[in-house]
Amino acid sequence: MMSSIRKIDDKYIVFVKGSPQAILANSTKIYDGKIIRDITEQDKANMEIEIEKYAQLAMRNIGFAYKETSAYNEKTTMNETES
């Protein structure tokens, strides 16, 4: 995965990109088109099916995620940030 941390207003936002599987493994929330809610195992299973459909067509997939954090400082590691 690759992360970028940006300060927006008074918040730090961590933007992450990587394989969809890596993003899903670290995700706890999902935006379902209306609200942000807890991600379920069924959500993850549905996404895995879609990822596989595109992979069968030789289409590469990339996942994106973000989170707000207030715990960032210069000593924060990427592993801490991406988890």
C-alpha positions as CSV (number, residue, x, y, z in Angstrom):
1,M,0.0,0.0,0.0
2,M,1.0,3.6,-0.4
3,S,-0.2,6.4,1.8
4,S,-0.2,10.2,1.8
5,I,-1.1,12.3,4.8
6,R,-2.6,15.7,4.3
7,K,-3.7,18.4,6.8
8,I,-7.1,19.7,5.8
9,D,-8.4,22.4,8.1
10,D,-7.6,21.1,11.6
11,K,-7.7,17.4,10.6
12,Y,-5.1,15.0,9.2
13,I,-6.5,12.8,6.4
14,V,-4.7,9.6,5.4
15,F,-5.2,8.7,1.8
16,V,-4.2,5.1,0.9
17,K,-4.1,3.2,-2.3
18,G,-3.2,-0.4,-2.9
19,S,-4.5,-3.8,-3.9
20,P,-8.2,-4.1,-3.2
21,Q,-7.5,-7.1,-1.0
22,A,-5.1,-5.1,1.2
23,I,-7.5,-2.2,1.4
24,L,-10.4,-4.5,2.4
25,A,-8.3,-6.3,5.0
26,N,-7.7,-3.0,6.8
27,S,-11.1,-1.4,6.3
28,T,-13.7,-1.1,9.0
29,K,-16.2,1.3,7.3
30,I,-17.8,1.6,3.9
31,Y,-19.6,4.3,2.0
32,D,-22.6,2.6,0.4
33,G,-23.7,5.5,-1.7
34,K,-25.7,7.1,1.0
35,I,-24.0,6.8,4.4
36,I,-20.7,5.7,5.9
37,R,-21.3,2.5,7.9
38,D,-19.5,-0.5,9.4
39,I,-18.3,-2.8,6.6
40,T,-19.7,-6.4,6.9
41,E,-18.3,-9.7,5.8
42,Q,-21.0,-9.8,3.1
43,D,-19.8,-6.4,1.8
44,K,-16.3,-7.8,1.6
45,A,-17.5,-11.0,-0.1
46,N,-19.4,-8.9,-2.7
47,M,-16.4,-6.8,-3.4
48,E,-14.2,-9.9,-3.8
49,I,-16.6,-11.2,-6.4
50,E,-16.4,-8.0,-8.4
51,I,-12.6,-7.8,-8.1
52,E,-12.4,-11.4,-9.5
53,K,-14.8,-10.5,-12.4
54,Y,-12.5,-7.7,-13.5
55,A,-9.4,-9.8,-13.0
56,Q,-10.8,-12.5,-15.3
57,L,-11.0,-9.8,-18.0
58,A,-7.3,-9.0,-17.4
59,M,-8.3,-5.7,-15.9
60,R,-6.1,-4.5,-13.0
61,N,-7.8,-3.3,-9.9
62,I,-6.7,-0.7,-7.4
63,G,-8.3,0.1,-4.1
64,F,-8.5,3.5,-2.4
65,A,-9.4,4.5,1.1
66,Y,-9.1,7.3,3.5
67,K,-9.4,8.0,7.2
68,E,-9.3,11.0,9.5
69,T,-6.7,10.8,12.3
70,S,-5.6,13.1,15.0
71,A,-2.8,10.9,16.2
72,Y,-0.3,11.9,13.5
73,N,3.1,13.4,14.3
74,E,6.5,13.2,12.7
75,K,7.3,10.0,14.6
76,T,4.2,8.1,13.4
77,T,5.1,5.2,11.2
78,M,3.4,4.2,8.0
79,N,2.3,0.9,9.5
80,E,0.5,2.8,12.3
81,T,-1.0,5.2,9.8
82,E,-2.3,2.5,7.3
83,S,-3.8,0.3,10.0
